[in-house]
Amino acid sequence: MCLGVPGKIVEISDKSGLRMAKVDFGGIFREACLDYVPEAQVGEYCIIHVGFAISLLSESDAMETLDLLRQMGVFEEELGPEPTQ
């Protein structure tokens, strides 16, 4: 399955001319391209699909979606196992 997963932008950088972000998916960090949402800023939530941020959303919508993905059992399928504390 290939879902769009919400995450929080924690860092923005330039990589070979592309606007890139470090995105936090509840403790799992991945890199994503921000070229489709150039208005995105650190601290905002976005939907990531195959390595690209495709839209912005509110924190409450992001948390609700992440919770639903965990309940459905597809969170690990999309991002790998959650880190242990």
PEUR-V427479 format. One line per field, one symbol per residue. psi: psi as a letter, one per 30 degrees, with the letter a starting at -180 (. if undefined). Layout:
# PEUR-V427479
psi=???
This chain:
# PEUR-V427479
psi=kjlkkklkkfkklkjhgkjlkkkjihfkklkkkgffiffklkflklkkkhgkkflllleeeeeeeeeeeeefgfeeeeflkkkk.
